[in-house]
Amino acid sequence: MIDRPARDQLSRNIRLLVSGKISSDQFEDSIPETSDAAIMAFAGMTWLLYSDTCGHRLVGRYAESRTRREVLRWVLFLDSDFQYSWPKMYLPGLQPLRRVRPALLRWLSWPNAISPEHAAEFLTAGDRLAWPFISRSEFKHALRDPRRLAGNTNRRPSEAGASS
């Protein structure tokens, strides 16, 4: 299920966070509560952009450490009408094979560590290099008509195909 108001709110707040207009604490307080799986996936991934030990803006020495291109891909996905189709996983944008640990070590390094079975399930679900899109074709489709990044906040991707 796509929760459009929640996705719009999160997209806006990610952009405000990475531009330094809101603090990490303000961002965390603004994460919408919803059953849209994309919101939970991005809430975890954005946590990697800042330290949660103190609230701060992502400017100067606190500037975001993830690549700008990656964060723009997140915004592009949130602004699209694609379902989030990946299996549930904490920090899904991180390389799953680097997180595989034996059972005891998974317990000690929770929540980042995953089982080999969970990594395999995740990797067979889609093209990991296109994450959060399930495939490169979805990603390319969204790139053709980026709703917010193109400055057009009213037109939906489905409308773009009808007008062509």
N, C-alpha and C positions, 0 to 999 in steps of 0.2 A: 504494500500500500504506500502510495506517495502522499505525504502530508505537505502540500504546497506552501501553506503559510509557515510551517516549521522550517522547511528547506529555504525559503526566502529569508527568514530571520537568521538562520545559521550562516547562509551565504553572505549576508550583509555584515554580520558580526565577525566572520573570519576576515573579511576585507578590512574592517575597522581595526581588528587586532593586528594584522600584519603591517598596516600603515601607521601604527602607533597612536591611533585616535582613541582607543579604549585600552584599559589595563587588562592583564590576564585575569584578575579577580572579576572585573566587570564582564569579561567574556564568559567565564565559568558560570556566573550568576544568570547569564542570558541564554544558556543552552536550553532549547525547548524540550519539554517532556512530550514524547510522542511514541507511537509504535513503528514509525518509519525507520527501518533498519539502517538507512544511510546516515541518519542523525547520530545514532550510537557509534557507528564506525568513525565518523569524522570527529565526534567529541573526543574519542580516544586519541586519534591522530593529531589533533590540534594541541593536545596536552604536551606533545613532544616539542612544540615550538617555544615553550617557556618553562621556567622553573616554578614549581608550585609552592616553594618555600616562602615567597613573598610576592605580593601583587606589584606588577610593574608594566610599563608600556614597552613594546618591542622596538625600541630606538637605542641608538648608541651601542653600548656593550651588550645590551639585551636584544639586539636585532635578531630576527628569526634565523634559525640555523638550517631549516629545510630550504630547499631550492625554491625560488619564486615560481618557477615553471610548475613544480609539483603542486603548490598551493593554488595556482591558477587552474590547474586541472580539477582540483577539488571543487572550486567555485563553478567551473563549467559543468561538472556533474550535478551539483546541487541545483543549478539553474535549468537543467534539462528535465525532460519528463521520462527518463529511463528509470526502471525499477533497479534497486540495489539487489543484485542477484548472487553475491558472494556468500559463502557459508559464514555463520557467526564466528568471529575471532577477535580477540582483543588486539588492538594495533594491527589491523589487517594490511596496512600499507608497507609494513616491514617485511623483509625477506623471510618467509616461513622456514626455509631449510636451515637458516642460521640460528633459528630459535628452537630447533628440535633438541630435546634433552631426555635422558632416561627418567623413569618415574620418580625416583628420589630427588634428582636434581630439578625436575619440574616443580616439585613441591617446594624446594628451597628457593627457586628463582621465580616463583609465581609473581605476576600474571604473564610475564613475557614469554616463558617457555611453553612449548606445545609438544604434543606427542607426534611421532612419525606419521601415524594414521591421520591425525588432524591436518598436518602439513600436506599430505598427499591429497586429501579431500579438497583442501583449499586450492592447491595447484592444478587439479584436474577440472575445477569449476569454470575456469576461464583463462584469459591471457593476463598473467600477473603484471606484465609491463604496461598494460592498459588500465590497471586499477586506478580509480574505482569503477571505471567502465568494465563490463565483462569481456569485451572484445575490442580490437582495434577498429573494427568497422563502426561500432557504437561511438567510439571516441571521435573518429573522423566525421561521422554524421553530426555530432554535437559541434564540432569545429566549424562546420559549414555555415551554421547560423547561431553563433553564441549570443544568447538572449541579453545578458547583462553586460558582458565584456564588449559587445558591439555598441553599447549605449542605447539599445532598444529594450526597455523594460516591459513593454506591453505585449509584444508579439511572442507567441509560443512556438516552439519548434514544429509542432504539428500544423500550425497555420502556415509556416514557411513552405512546407511541401505542397499545400493546397494552392498557394499563389504562384507557384513556379510553372 
